[in-house]
Amino acid sequence: MPKRVLQGIVTSDSNAQTVTVSVERRFKHPVMQKTIRKSKKYRAHDENNTFKVGDAVRIMECAPKSKTKRWEVLET
């Protein structure tokens, strides 16, 4: 099964080797037909602490690295 790749903005880099990435998705409401923006936060593994708050990054699914980390940052 292929691994999912998402794109988002780094919102936190305070933890060692971890960044929090906010991923936004847009879709039309099924009845109202209004465009809705929903965001979700993912914790991703950043081996060398290279990414800072505000950076646009791509994250990829991986095997669990810790209790909350199931994603890793791709080099972008």
C-alpha positions, 0 to 999 in steps of 0.5 A: 500500500502506498504511503500518504504524503501531505503538505502543511505548515510547521506550527511548532518546533519546540520538541527535540526531533519533532515538529507539529505540522498543520495540514489544511484541507478544503472541500465543498459542503454536501448540502450548502455547497460552500467551501469549507476549510478544515485543518488537522495537526500532525506530529512528524519526525525531524531528525536534524531539527532543520525545520522552523515555525512557518516553513512549508513542508511535506510529511509522509506516513511511516511506522510509529516512532513514538506514542504520537509520531506516525509521520516523518518530514520529507526533505523539501 
